[in-house]
Amino acid sequence: MVRVSHNQDVPPTKPRMPDVPRNLKPYFLCLLKKGPNWNVTEGHEKLMPEYLAYLRRETESRRILFAGPITDDGEVIAVAVVEAASAQEATAVVNENPGVISGHFVAELHPCYLPALDGVSVKYEDRA
C-alpha cells in the first residue's frame, strides 16, 4: 500500500529568493514503514533477493536515485528518493516494490525539492 501526502504533485515554483539554492529539483521522498506482514517470514524466503533486485533495477534506470535502510529499529525501515514526473508515476514505481506487494512494507510518498541529484550514482558489481 502506498500513501501519498496531501500535496500529490510538486507545486509550481515561486519567485526565487537569494538564499534559496538555484539548483533545486522536484523529487519524491519515499518512506518505507513496517507493514502488516512485517514479521511474516515463512513462505517469503525469496523476498530479500527480490527486493534487492528491484532496487538495483530501479536505481540503474534512475527512477530511484538512491535508497537505504534506517537502522534505529523504529517504524520507518528505509528511505528512497524517487524521480518521477507526477505522484501517480512515483506511486507506480513504489507499487512494484516486492515488499510493498507482499505487505511487509507500507510506503509513504512526499513531494519535495532537493538540490539536483543528477550527479549521484550508485555503483553495483558487474553481473557474472
Backbone bond lengths (Angstrom), bond angles and torsions (degrees), N, CA, C in turn:
res aa  C-N    CA-C-N  psi(-1)  N-CA   C-N-CA  omega(-1)  CA-C   N-CA-C  phi
1 M - - - 1.441 - - 1.525 108.47 -
2 V 1.312 116.52 138.86 1.464 121.69 -179.91 1.517 107.92 -119.78
3 R 1.304 115.50 128.95 1.465 121.20 173.44 1.514 108.24 -107.07
4 V 1.315 116.29 132.09 1.458 121.04 177.76 1.510 107.21 -111.62
5 S 1.330 117.07 134.60 1.451 120.58 -179.88 1.520 110.92 -60.41
6 H 1.318 117.09 165.33 1.464 122.94 -174.20 1.517 113.50 -50.91
7 N 1.309 117.13 -42.21 1.461 121.42 -179.73 1.519 107.17 -87.61
8 Q 1.337 117.73 94.32 1.449 121.48 -169.94 1.521 113.94 -74.02
9 D 1.283 118.87 -27.39 1.454 120.92 176.85 1.516 108.27 -121.29
10 V 1.299 115.43 155.46 1.451 120.77 -179.03 1.532 108.00 -69.12
11 P 1.335 116.96 129.04 1.464 119.14 -177.63 1.524 111.97 -68.84
12 P 1.342 116.24 157.51 1.466 118.60 176.84 1.525 110.41 -61.32
13 T 1.306 115.75 151.92 1.454 119.27 -178.50 1.526 110.65 -75.13
14 K 1.313 114.26 152.65 1.466 122.14 176.86 1.519 107.77 -99.35
15 P 1.322 117.73 170.72 1.474 119.07 176.88 1.526 110.14 -53.38
16 R 1.309 115.92 141.53 1.466 121.32 -176.00 1.524 111.84 -72.26
17 M 1.334 114.24 142.04 1.451 122.11 173.35 1.526 106.98 -104.91
18 P 1.312 118.67 149.38 1.468 120.71 -173.63 1.529 113.82 -62.24
19 D 1.325 119.04 -26.60 1.463 120.71 -176.79 1.525 113.51 -93.92
20 V 1.319 117.21 6.31 1.466 121.56 177.90 1.534 108.08 -99.64
21 P 1.331 117.45 128.35 1.466 118.91 -179.94 1.526 111.94 -54.76
22 R 1.300 116.08 143.58 1.468 121.86 -178.20 1.524 113.05 -83.94
23 N 1.317 117.83 -12.49 1.459 119.95 -175.39 1.536 112.84 -102.99
24 L 1.319 117.52 29.87 1.461 119.93 178.38 1.522 110.36 -74.92
25 K 1.334 114.83 140.75 1.467 121.46 177.27 1.528 108.63 -132.50
26 P 1.323 116.91 152.23 1.469 119.22 177.54 1.538 111.58 -78.76
27 Y 1.312 114.74 136.84 1.464 123.17 176.29 1.523 107.74 -141.02
28 F 1.321 115.36 179.51 1.458 121.85 172.96 1.519 107.85 -125.24
29 L 1.323 115.72 125.06 1.451 121.45 175.16 1.522 107.27 -88.20
30 C 1.324 116.42 123.78 1.458 122.06 179.03 1.522 108.05 -105.57
31 L 1.320 115.72 122.94 1.462 121.73 173.37 1.515 107.17 -105.59
32 L 1.320 117.12 122.21 1.459 120.67 174.92 1.515 108.14 -97.13
33 K 1.324 114.49 128.78 1.467 121.36 179.63 1.519 109.39 -117.50
34 K 1.308 115.50 163.63 1.459 120.91 176.64 1.521 108.58 -62.75
35 G 1.328 115.81 128.27 1.454 121.17 179.89 1.517 111.78 -95.80
36 P 1.333 117.06 179.99 1.473 120.69 -177.18 1.522 113.28 -63.17
37 N 1.335 118.21 -22.56 1.468 121.38 178.97 1.524 112.41 -103.67
38 W 1.316 117.10 19.17 1.460 122.10 -175.49 1.529 112.52 -49.13
39 N 1.322 117.72 -45.09 1.466 121.44 -175.80 1.523 114.01 -92.63
40 V 1.323 118.41 5.33 1.460 121.34 179.70 1.526 108.29 -86.73
41 T 1.328 115.98 110.69 1.457 119.89 -178.83 1.525 112.55 -109.35
42 E 1.308 117.53 -33.18 1.463 120.69 -178.06 1.528 110.48 -60.77
43 G 1.320 115.26 127.95 1.454 120.57 -179.53 1.523 113.82 84.50
44 H 1.331 117.43 -0.55 1.467 121.71 -178.13 1.523 111.37 -122.84
45 E 1.331 116.19 30.38 1.464 121.01 -176.68 1.530 112.50 -62.32
46 K 1.322 118.22 -25.85 1.465 121.42 -178.23 1.527 112.68 -89.90
47 L 1.326 117.80 0.20 1.463 120.40 -175.00 1.532 112.67 -61.02
48 M 1.317 118.71 -47.06 1.464 120.31 -177.14 1.527 112.01 -63.74
49 P 1.338 120.18 -47.46 1.467 118.16 176.25 1.533 112.31 -61.32
50 E 1.326 118.12 -38.06 1.467 120.95 177.81 1.522 110.85 -64.92
51 Y 1.322 116.64 -41.10 1.463 121.88 179.22 1.532 110.40 -64.29
52 L 1.324 116.99 -45.31 1.462 120.36 179.80 1.529 111.15 -64.99
53 A 1.335 117.91 -38.18 1.467 121.00 176.75 1.536 110.13 -65.22
54 Y 1.329 117.27 -40.05 1.473 121.77 176.34 1.527 109.80 -60.29
55 L 1.331 117.35 -47.87 1.465 120.61 -179.95 1.528 110.92 -60.32
56 R 1.309 116.77 -43.34 1.472 119.21 179.36 1.526 110.39 -62.71
57 R 1.326 117.24 -48.38 1.472 120.96 -179.07 1.527 111.01 -58.68
58 E 1.316 117.43 -46.72 1.465 121.17 -177.49 1.526 111.76 -71.47
59 T 1.326 117.25 -32.29 1.464 120.93 177.84 1.521 110.29 -72.48
60 E 1.316 116.66 -44.11 1.468 119.54 178.86 1.525 111.89 -64.82
61 S 1.326 117.74 -27.69 1.468 120.83 177.85 1.532 111.57 -87.42
62 R 1.334 116.58 -3.50 1.480 123.46 178.32 1.526 112.92 68.92
63 R 1.312 118.42 18.63 1.470 119.44 170.71 1.525 109.24 -79.05
64 I 1.314 116.71 -38.33 1.469 122.05 168.31 1.517 105.41 -106.06
65 L 1.339 116.32 123.54 1.468 119.32 -177.36 1.520 111.60 -82.67
66 F 1.319 116.37 -37.29 1.455 121.50 172.26 1.517 108.52 -164.66
67 A 1.321 114.92 159.00 1.461 121.42 -179.48 1.515 107.98 -151.36
68 G 1.307 115.97 156.17 1.453 119.72 177.56 1.507 111.91 -168.24
69 P 1.326 115.76 159.28 1.465 120.64 -178.56 1.522 112.40 -77.90
70 I 1.319 115.23 154.40 1.460 123.14 169.17 1.523 105.65 -101.40
71 T 1.302 117.84 130.08 1.467 120.76 -167.35 1.524 115.37 -109.70
72 D 1.335 118.05 19.67 1.466 118.74 -177.07 1.533 114.05 -98.61
73 D 1.319 119.23 10.37 1.464 124.13 178.93 1.522 113.57 63.54
74 G 1.333 117.41 22.85 1.458 121.13 175.90 1.514 111.22 -86.89
75 E 1.318 116.48 -166.58 1.461 121.77 -179.86 1.524 112.40 -73.66
76 V 1.334 117.24 -32.82 1.464 120.26 177.09 1.517 107.44 -82.37
77 I 1.338 116.44 123.03 1.465 120.03 -174.06 1.522 112.96 -107.62
78 A 1.355 117.22 -18.23 1.464 119.71 -179.50 1.518 109.67 -162.82
79 V 1.331 115.33 160.77 1.463 122.07 174.61 1.518 108.16 -130.89
80 A 1.323 114.70 154.54 1.456 121.15 174.58 1.514 107.87 -149.38
81 V 1.318 116.12 152.67 1.460 121.09 172.64 1.527 106.89 -111.51
82 V 1.337 114.63 122.58 1.460 122.47 -176.73 1.522 108.28 -107.08
83 E 1.329 115.81 134.30 1.459 120.37 173.81 1.527 106.93 -103.86
84 A 1.325 115.76 117.22 1.458 121.24 -177.77 1.522 108.91 -152.34
85 A 1.320 115.94 154.44 1.464 121.59 -178.51 1.526 112.64 -76.95
86 S 1.333 117.23 -20.45 1.465 120.30 -177.23 1.527 109.79 -154.01
87 A 1.313 115.51 166.92 1.458 120.44 176.10 1.520 110.51 -62.91
88 Q 1.325 117.22 -35.14 1.462 120.51 179.28 1.534 110.65 -64.22
89 E 1.318 116.63 -42.13 1.465 120.82 178.78 1.527 110.55 -66.29
90 A 1.321 117.59 -42.78 1.468 121.40 177.98 1.526 110.54 -63.46
91 T 1.328 116.54 -40.72 1.463 121.21 178.53 1.524 110.59 -62.33
92 A 1.325 116.84 -40.27 1.468 120.61 178.82 1.533 110.84 -61.39
93 V 1.336 117.14 -40.93 1.463 120.99 178.33 1.523 109.86 -62.80
94 V 1.313 116.56 -47.57 1.459 121.49 -176.96 1.529 111.08 -68.24
95 N 1.319 117.79 -34.28 1.466 121.06 179.80 1.525 112.64 -66.69
96 E 1.338 118.25 -15.63 1.460 121.65 176.99 1.530 112.33 -83.86
97 N 1.323 117.33 -8.03 1.458 122.32 -179.31 1.537 108.84 -64.44
98 P 1.338 118.60 121.68 1.462 120.59 -179.24 1.526 113.32 -57.08
99 G 1.326 117.60 -33.18 1.463 120.52 178.57 1.519 112.48 -70.08
100 V 1.316 117.19 -33.80 1.465 121.49 175.37 1.529 108.80 -70.68
101 I 1.326 116.34 -44.28 1.467 120.91 179.52 1.524 110.83 -58.41
102 S 1.327 117.00 -42.68 1.468 121.33 -176.69 1.525 113.34 -79.29
103 G 1.324 117.91 -10.74 1.460 120.53 -177.68 1.516 113.99 84.41
104 H 1.322 117.31 6.83 1.462 120.18 175.76 1.529 111.10 -74.60
105 F 1.335 116.26 -28.99 1.465 122.05 179.23 1.522 109.35 -122.35
106 V 1.307 114.79 152.14 1.464 123.05 167.75 1.523 105.26 -121.34
107 A 1.321 116.83 132.01 1.465 120.99 -176.39 1.517 110.69 -107.24
108 E 1.325 115.41 139.13 1.472 122.60 170.60 1.520 107.32 -117.51
109 L 1.324 116.22 133.41 1.460 121.39 176.68 1.515 109.62 -111.30
110 H 1.323 115.74 134.99 1.464 121.93 179.34 1.521 108.72 -130.70
111 P 1.334 118.12 118.90 1.466 118.88 175.69 1.524 109.16 -65.66
112 C 1.319 116.17 142.22 1.463 119.78 -178.69 1.524 109.34 -153.42
113 Y 1.307 115.41 165.69 1.455 122.60 171.21 1.516 107.44 -112.94
114 L 1.319 116.25 131.95 1.455 122.60 177.07 1.519 108.00 -134.34
115 P 1.329 117.12 158.98 1.465 117.64 172.11 1.526 108.66 -55.31
116 A 1.318 116.82 145.31 1.462 121.14 -177.59 1.522 110.76 -51.59
117 L 1.319 115.52 128.77 1.459 122.09 -177.62 1.523 111.88 -103.46
118 D 1.334 116.42 23.39 1.456 121.37 -176.81 1.530 112.57 -58.63
119 G 1.316 117.81 -31.44 1.456 120.96 -177.75 1.518 114.22 -89.80
120 V 1.324 117.78 -2.39 1.462 120.97 179.80 1.524 109.19 -75.22
121 S 1.307 115.81 130.92 1.466 118.33 176.49 1.524 109.38 -136.30
122 V 1.304 114.63 143.94 1.458 122.48 176.24 1.514 106.09 -108.08
123 K 1.311 116.46 130.37 1.465 120.32 -175.93 1.528 110.12 -105.01
124 Y 1.320 115.31 133.85 1.451 123.38 175.88 1.539 108.32 -119.60
125 E 1.317 115.44 157.49 1.456 119.06 172.40 1.511 108.36 -71.32
126 D 1.324 115.44 149.93 1.463 119.39 175.15 1.506 109.09 -62.83
127 R 1.319 115.82 144.66 1.469 120.08 177.04 1.522 108.99 -76.02
128 A 1.312 114.58 138.35 1.476 119.56 -179.02 1.511 110.81 -78.42
